[in-house]
Amino acid sequence: MAQSSSTVVGSGSASAGTASASRPGFSLRTFDSLQDRNFRWFFLALLGHMGAMNMQMLVRGWLTYDLTGSYAKLGVVALAQAMPMLGLSVFGGVLADRFPKRRIVQTGQFVSAINATVVAVMLFSDVLVFWHLIVASVAQGIVMALMMPSRQAMIPEVVGMDRMMNAVALNSAGMNMMRLLAPGIGGVLIGVFGAGIVYSIMASLYMSCVLFLFKVPSTPAAAPLNGAPRKGGFADLVAGLKYIRTDRVMAVLLAMNFITSMLAMPYLMLLPGYVEDVYNLGPEFLGLMITVSGGGALVGALVIASLPPARRGLLLMASAILIGLALTAFASTDMYVLGLVMMVFVGLGTAGRQALGQVLIHNYVENEYRGRVMSVYMTQFSVMSLGVFVIGLISEQFGVQAVFAALGLLLVAVTTLLLFTMPRLRRLD
């Protein structure tokens, strides 16, 4: 089974990771991976990237709704980023398995900085129109598709398999810390200085990632199993998809992640319109709502980082059910304060779902296929964006609150069905 991938050796101390893994319960073990110097630089680069991405999610949604006043157009912008990610992510996985991952990530961050700079110049020049956001979204989607499989697959190389669960959970904590801070900062900056300043800051953050990653050693691509000669790019892609199809654990884990992404995450991209229409509030309150959700997710990620490696499949499903229940309750009230409370629980569940899903995939995948499997994992975000497009259209017809409630209830129902019909998933450690 793919747990043989534990032979991957990161730059961190494997013995330290093993020692820490033997300590049960909640302790300083939560931050174990940060003892590794290389992971600290990797983590700083992650913070810069996620800070920029979370600002982008808020400012791009706000600009779109401000320019068009349409939920459907919010969906179109999401679709513009999703389509290249859906079509190219698997090729990003092939790149990750064939070339040094650090170099791929640095190139992607540099192009992202250029993309943000161009949008900032358009905003300062007062020439930005809706189709410019479409073009920028397509460009960002291409970058994400080719870069993100390498970023995700780098984690075991940086810290080793002994600290991998802790490192993935800390990555999730870092992502959610940026969800906690960046949207609130972005919302205030939009209100005070305008969106051009936000895009300028995003460009600076992306460039900081390029510099931080120079401190992380570059690792050669994994060799094929049994010393077999490396195939061509398309043959590598087909081999990766065949591996997923024939490995039941991988297939089930990826299916679970796709289902929860499709149902649990579209709400985030529709929040700009939701806050304005349901609460009659502006971007500062939108930023606060996303920030509160990020706070819940940060707490959830730190809890996951502290847990021993047991019953993780069951915890994955419990996290999805929590998201569904909280999202349904969120859509059932017109009170902003109660909505904030529900966002905390949505964030808690989201952190558990993301960290546990990724940890289980890393734990069971063969190292030779890690990049390609992570590229398929990353396409869940493209599928989510496709879902946003469809859900945006439905929200125009039936109202966004009713749609949010339906998504939450459907997620609870589907996850409960999986809980009782897929015992192999709930038994995964």
C-alpha positions as CSV (number, residue, x, y, z in Angstrom):
1,M,0.0,0.0,0.0
2,A,1.1,3.5,-0.5
3,Q,2.2,4.0,3.0
4,S,5.5,2.8,1.7
5,S,5.9,6.4,0.6
6,S,7.2,7.0,4.1
7,T,10.6,6.4,2.7
8,V,10.5,9.9,1.4
9,V,13.1,11.8,3.4
10,G,12.6,15.5,4.1
11,S,15.1,17.9,5.3
12,G,13.7,17.8,8.8
13,S,14.9,15.5,11.5
14,A,13.0,12.2,11.1
15,S,14.0,11.2,14.6
16,A,12.6,14.3,16.1
17,G,9.4,13.8,14.1
18,T,9.1,10.2,15.4
19,A,9.7,11.3,19.0
20,S,7.1,13.9,18.7
21,A,4.6,11.5,17.2
22,S,4.9,9.3,20.2
23,R,3.6,12.1,22.5
24,P,-0.1,11.8,22.8
25,G,-2.7,14.5,23.3
26,F,-2.4,18.3,23.0
27,S,1.0,19.9,23.6
28,L,3.7,21.9,21.9
29,R,3.6,19.0,19.4
30,T,1.1,21.2,17.7
31,F,4.0,23.3,16.3
32,D,6.5,20.4,15.8
33,S,7.2,21.0,12.1
34,L,8.2,24.6,12.8
35,Q,11.4,23.2,14.5
36,D,12.6,22.5,10.9
37,R,14.3,25.6,9.4
38,N,13.3,24.7,5.8
39,F,9.7,24.3,6.8
40,R,9.7,27.7,8.5
41,W,10.7,29.3,5.2
42,F,8.2,27.2,3.3
43,F,5.6,28.2,5.8
44,L,6.4,32.0,5.4
45,A,6.0,31.6,1.7
46,L,2.7,29.9,2.2
47,L,1.5,32.8,4.4
48,G,2.5,35.3,1.7
49,H,0.7,33.3,-0.9
50,M,-2.5,32.8,1.1
51,G,-2.5,36.4,2.2
52,A,-2.6,37.5,-1.4
53,M,-5.1,34.9,-2.4
54,N,-7.6,35.8,0.4
55,M,-7.3,39.5,-0.4
56,Q,-7.9,38.6,-4.1
57,M,-11.0,36.6,-3.2
58,L,-12.5,39.5,-1.4
59,V,-11.5,42.4,-3.7
60,R,-12.2,40.6,-7.0
61,G,-15.7,39.6,-5.7
62,W,-16.3,43.1,-4.4
63,L,-15.2,44.7,-7.7
64,T,-17.3,42.3,-9.7
65,Y,-20.5,42.9,-7.8
66,D,-19.8,46.7,-7.6
67,L,-19.4,46.8,-11.4
68,T,-22.3,44.5,-12.3
69,G,-24.6,44.0,-9.3
70,S,-25.0,40.3,-10.5
71,Y,-24.6,37.0,-8.7
72,A,-24.4,35.4,-12.2
73,K,-21.4,37.6,-13.0
74,L,-19.7,36.6,-9.7
75,G,-20.1,33.0,-11.0
76,V,-18.7,34.0,-14.4
77,V,-15.5,35.3,-12.7
78,A,-15.2,32.2,-10.7
79,L,-15.7,30.1,-13.8
80,A,-13.0,32.0,-15.7
81,Q,-10.5,30.9,-13.1
82,A,-11.9,27.4,-12.8
83,M,-11.8,26.4,-16.4
84,P,-8.0,26.5,-16.9
85,M,-7.6,24.9,-13.5
86,L,-9.9,22.1,-14.4
87,G,-8.2,21.5,-17.8
88,L,-4.5,22.0,-16.8
89,S,-4.2,20.9,-13.2
90,V,-3.4,17.3,-14.2
91,F,-0.6,18.6,-16.4
92,G,0.6,20.5,-13.3
93,G,0.9,17.2,-11.6
94,V,3.0,15.8,-14.4
95,L,5.3,18.8,-14.1
96,A,5.5,18.2,-10.3
97,D,6.6,14.6,-10.8
98,R,9.2,15.4,-13.6
99,F,10.8,18.7,-12.5
100,P,12.1,20.3,-9.2
101,K,8.9,21.5,-7.5
102,R,10.5,24.6,-5.9
103,R,11.3,26.1,-9.3
104,I,7.8,25.5,-10.5
105,V,6.3,27.2,-7.5
106,Q,8.6,30.2,-7.7
107,T,7.8,30.7,-11.4
108,G,4.1,30.6,-10.6
109,Q,4.4,33.2,-7.8
110,F,6.4,35.5,-10.0
111,V,3.7,35.4,-12.7
112,S,1.0,36.0,-10.1
113,A,2.8,39.1,-9.0
114,I,2.8,40.4,-12.6
115,N,-0.9,39.6,-12.9
116,A,-1.8,41.6,-9.7
117,T,0.4,44.5,-10.8
118,V,-1.4,44.8,-14.1
119,V,-4.8,44.9,-12.4
120,A,-3.5,47.5,-9.9
121,V,-2.3,49.8,-12.7
122,M,-5.7,49.5,-14.4
123,L,-7.4,50.5,-11.2
124,F,-5.1,53.4,-10.5
125,S,-5.7,54.5,-14.2
126,D,-9.5,54.1,-13.7
127,V,-9.8,52.0,-16.9
128,L,-10.7,48.6,-15.3
129,V,-13.9,47.1,-16.6
130,F,-15.6,43.7,-16.1
131,W,-13.8,41.8,-18.9
132,H,-10.4,42.8,-17.5
133,L,-11.3,40.8,-14.3
134,I,-12.2,37.8,-16.6
135,V,-8.8,37.9,-18.2
136,A,-7.0,38.3,-14.9
137,S,-9.0,35.3,-13.5
138,V,-8.1,33.1,-16.5
139,A,-4.4,34.0,-16.1
140,Q,-4.5,33.2,-12.4
141,G,-6.3,29.9,-13.1
142,I,-3.5,28.9,-15.4
143,V,-0.9,29.7,-12.9
144,M,-2.7,27.9,-10.1
145,A,-3.2,24.8,-12.2
146,L,0.5,24.5,-13.1
147,M,1.9,25.6,-9.7
148,M,-0.3,24.2,-6.9
149,P,0.3,20.5,-7.4
150,S,4.0,21.2,-6.9
151,R,3.3,23.3,-3.7
152,Q,1.2,20.5,-2.2
153,A,3.6,17.7,-3.1
154,M,6.6,19.6,-1.6
155,I,5.4,19.1,1.9
156,P,6.8,15.6,2.5
157,E,10.0,16.6,0.8
158,V,10.5,19.5,3.2
159,V,9.7,17.8,6.5
160,G,9.6,14.0,5.9
161,M,6.8,11.7,6.4
162,D,7.1,11.5,10.2
163,R,6.1,15.2,10.6
164,M,3.8,15.2,7.5
165,M,0.4,15.2,9.3
166,N,1.6,18.0,11.6
167,A,3.0,20.0,8.7
168,V,-0.2,19.7,6.6
169,A,-2.3,20.8,9.6
170,L,0.0,23.8,10.2
171,N,-0.2,24.7,6.6
172,S,-4.0,24.6,7.0
173,A,-3.6,26.8,10.1
174,G,-1.5,29.2,8.2
175,M,-4.0,29.4,5.4
176,N,-6.8,30.0,7.8
177,M,-4.8,32.6,9.7
178,M,-4.6,34.5,6.4
179,R,-8.4,34.0,6.0
180,L,-8.6,35.5,9.5
181,L,-6.5,38.5,8.8
182,A,-6.3,39.2,5.0
183,P,-10.1,39.7,4.2
184,G,-10.6,42.1,7.1
185,I,-7.5,44.1,6.2
186,G,-8.5,44.0,2.5
187,G,-12.1,45.2,3.3
188,V,-10.8,48.1,5.3
189,L,-8.2,49.0,2.6
190,I,-10.9,49.0,-0.1
191,G,-13.1,51.3,2.0
192,V,-10.3,53.7,2.8
193,F,-7.8,53.6,-0.1
194,G,-9.5,51.7,-2.9
195,A,-9.0,48.4,-4.6
196,G,-5.8,49.5,-6.3
197,I,-3.9,49.5,-3.1
198,V,-5.1,46.0,-2.3
199,Y,-3.8,44.6,-5.6
200,S,-0.5,46.4,-5.1
201,I,-0.1,44.7,-1.7
202,M,-1.0,41.3,-3.3
203,A,1.8,41.8,-5.9
204,S,4.3,42.5,-3.1
205,L,3.2,39.4,-1.2
206,Y,3.6,37.1,-4.2
207,M,7.1,38.4,-4.8
208,S,8.0,37.8,-1.1
209,C,7.1,34.1,-1.7
210,V,9.6,33.9,-4.5
211,L,12.3,35.2,-2.2
212,F,11.4,33.0,0.8
213,L,11.5,29.8,-1.3
214,F,15.1,30.4,-2.2
215,K,15.8,29.4,1.4
216,V,14.2,26.0,0.9
217,P,16.5,23.4,-0.8
218,S,15.4,22.2,-4.2
219,T,14.7,18.4,-4.4
220,P,15.1,16.4,-7.6
221,A,12.0,14.7,-9.0
222,A,11.2,11.2,-7.7
223,A,12.5,8.4,-9.9
224,P,10.0,5.9,-11.4
225,L,9.5,2.7,-9.4
226,N,11.8,-0.3,-10.0
227,G,14.2,1.8,-12.1
228,A,11.8,1.9,-15.1
229,P,12.6,4.5,-17.7
230,R,10.5,7.7,-17.5
231,K,7.7,7.9,-19.9
232,G,6.5,10.9,-22.0
233,G,4.4,13.6,-20.4
234,F,1.0,12.3,-21.7
235,A,1.9,8.7,-20.8
236,D,2.8,9.9,-17.3
237,L,-0.6,11.5,-17.1
238,V,-2.4,8.4,-18.2
239,A,-0.4,6.3,-15.7
240,G,-1.4,8.6,-12.9
241,L,-5.1,8.5,-13.7
242,K,-4.9,4.7,-14.0
243,Y,-3.2,4.5,-10.6
244,I,-6.1,6.5,-9.0
245,R,-8.7,4.4,-10.7
246,T,-7.2,1.1,-9.5
247,D,-6.3,2.2,-6.0
248,R,-9.6,2.1,-4.1
249,V,-8.3,4.2,-1.2
250,M,-7.2,7.0,-3.5
251,A,-10.4,6.9,-5.4
252,V,-12.6,7.1,-2.3
253,L,-10.6,9.9,-0.7
254,L,-10.6,12.0,-3.8
255,A,-14.4,11.4,-4.3
256,M,-15.0,12.5,-0.7
257,N,-13.0,15.7,-1.2
258,F,-14.8,16.5,-4.5
259,I,-18.3,16.1,-3.0
260,T,-17.5,18.3,0.0
261,S,-15.9,21.0,-2.1
262,M,-18.8,21.1,-4.5
263,L,-21.3,21.5,-1.7
264,A,-19.4,23.2,1.1
265,M,-17.3,25.8,-0.5
266,P,-19.4,27.8,-3.1
267,Y,-20.9,30.0,-0.4
268,L,-17.5,31.7,0.1
269,M,-17.5,33.2,-3.5
270,L,-21.1,34.3,-3.2
271,L,-20.7,36.1,0.2
272,P,-20.0,39.5,-1.4
273,G,-23.6,39.6,-2.8
274,Y,-25.0,37.8,0.2
275,V,-23.7,40.4,2.7
276,E,-25.0,43.3,0.6
277,D,-28.4,41.8,-0.2
278,V,-29.3,40.0,3.0
279,Y,-27.7,42.3,5.6
280,N,-27.5,45.5,3.6
281,L,-23.9,46.0,4.6
282,G,-20.6,47.0,2.9
283,P,-17.2,45.5,2.2
284,E,-15.9,46.0,5.8
285,F,-18.6,43.7,7.2
286,L,-17.9,41.2,4.4
287,G,-14.3,41.2,5.4
288,L,-15.3,40.7,9.0
289,M,-17.5,37.7,8.1
290,I,-14.7,36.0,6.1
291,T,-12.3,36.8,9.0
292,V,-14.5,35.2,11.6
293,S,-14.8,32.1,9.4
294,G,-11.0,32.0,9.1
295,G,-10.8,32.3,12.9
296,G,-12.9,29.2,13.3
297,A,-10.8,27.4,10.7
298,L,-7.5,28.4,12.4
299,V,-8.7,26.9,15.7
300,G,-9.8,23.8,13.9
301,A,-6.5,23.4,12.1
302,L,-4.5,23.7,15.3
303,V,-6.7,21.1,16.9
304,I,-6.0,18.8,14.0
305,A,-2.2,19.5,14.3
306,S,-2.4,18.3,17.9
307,L,-4.3,15.0,17.3
308,P,-2.6,11.6,17.1
309,P,-3.0,9.8,13.7
310,A,-6.1,7.8,14.5
311,R,-9.7,7.6,13.1
312,R,-9.0,10.3,10.6
313,G,-11.4,9.0,8.0
314,L,-14.3,9.3,10.6
315,L,-13.1,12.8,11.6
316,L,-13.1,13.8,7.9
317,M,-16.8,12.9,7.6
318,A,-17.7,14.5,10.9
319,S,-16.1,17.7,9.7
320,A,-18.2,17.7,6.5
321,I,-21.4,17.2,8.5
322,L,-20.5,20.1,10.8
323,I,-20.0,22.4,7.8
324,G,-23.4,21.4,6.4
325,L,-25.3,21.9,9.7
326,A,-23.6,25.3,10.3
327,L,-24.2,26.5,6.7
328,T,-27.9,25.6,7.0
329,A,-28.2,27.5,10.2
330,F,-26.3,30.4,8.7
331,A,-28.9,30.7,5.9
332,S,-31.8,30.5,8.3
333,T,-31.3,33.9,9.9
334,D,-31.2,37.5,8.7
335,M,-29.2,38.6,11.7
336,Y,-25.6,39.5,11.0
337,V,-24.4,38.6,14.5
338,L,-25.9,35.1,14.3
339,G,-24.4,34.7,10.9
340,L,-21.0,35.5,12.3
341,V,-21.5,32.8,15.0
342,M,-22.4,30.2,12.4
343,M,-19.4,31.2,10.3
344,V,-17.1,30.1,13.2
345,F,-18.5,26.6,12.9
346,V,-18.3,26.6,9.1
347,G,-14.6,27.5,9.6
348,L,-14.0,24.7,12.1
349,G,-15.5,22.1,9.8
350,T,-13.6,23.5,6.8
351,A,-10.3,23.2,8.5
352,G,-10.9,19.6,9.5
353,R,-12.1,18.7,6.0
354,Q,-9.2,20.3,4.2
355,A,-6.4,19.1,6.5
356,L,-7.6,15.6,7.0
357,G,-8.4,15.0,3.4
358,Q,-4.9,16.1,2.3
359,V,-3.1,14.2,5.1
360,L,-4.9,11.0,4.2
361,I,-4.0,11.3,0.6
362,H,-0.3,12.0,1.4
363,N,-0.3,9.1,3.8
364,Y,-1.6,6.5,1.3
365,V,-0.2,7.7,-2.1
366,E,2.8,6.1,-3.7
367,N,5.6,8.7,-3.9
368,E,6.1,8.3,-7.6
369,Y,2.5,9.5,-8.2
370,R,2.3,12.1,-5.5
371,G,2.3,15.1,-7.9
372,R,-0.2,13.7,-10.2
373,V,-2.6,12.6,-7.4
374,M,-2.3,16.1,-5.8
375,S,-3.1,17.6,-9.2
376,V,-6.3,15.7,-9.3
377,Y,-7.0,16.7,-5.7
378,M,-6.5,20.3,-6.7
379,T,-9.1,20.1,-9.4
380,Q,-11.7,20.0,-6.6
381,F,-11.3,23.8,-6.4
382,S,-12.0,24.1,-10.1
383,V,-15.1,21.9,-9.7
384,M,-16.1,24.2,-6.8
385,S,-15.8,27.2,-9.0
386,L,-17.9,25.5,-11.7
387,G,-20.4,24.9,-8.9
388,V,-20.3,28.6,-8.0
389,F,-21.3,29.5,-11.6
390,V,-24.3,27.1,-11.5
391,I,-25.3,28.1,-7.9
392,G,-25.0,31.8,-8.8
393,L,-27.5,31.3,-11.6
394,I,-29.9,29.4,-9.3
395,S,-29.5,32.1,-6.6
396,E,-30.7,34.7,-9.1
397,Q,-33.9,32.7,-9.5
398,F,-34.6,31.3,-6.0
399,G,-32.7,33.6,-3.6
400,V,-29.3,33.1,-2.1
401,Q,-30.5,32.2,1.4
402,A,-32.6,29.3,0.1
403,V,-29.7,28.0,-2.0
404,F,-27.2,28.2,0.9
405,A,-29.6,26.2,3.1
406,A,-30.2,23.6,0.4
407,L,-26.4,23.1,0.0
408,G,-25.9,22.6,3.7
409,L,-28.7,20.1,4.0
410,L,-27.5,18.2,0.9
411,L,-24.0,18.0,2.3
412,V,-25.3,16.5,5.5
413,A,-27.4,14.0,3.7
414,V,-24.6,12.9,1.3
415,T,-22.0,12.6,4.0
416,T,-24.3,10.6,6.2
417,L,-24.9,8.3,3.4
418,L,-21.2,7.8,2.9
419,L,-20.7,7.3,6.6
420,F,-22.9,4.2,6.5
421,T,-22.1,2.9,3.0
422,M,-18.3,3.3,2.9
423,P,-16.9,1.6,6.0
424,R,-13.4,1.6,4.5
425,L,-13.4,5.4,4.4
426,R,-14.4,5.8,8.0
427,R,-11.8,3.2,9.2
428,L,-8.9,5.1,7.6
429,D,-6.2,6.2,10.1
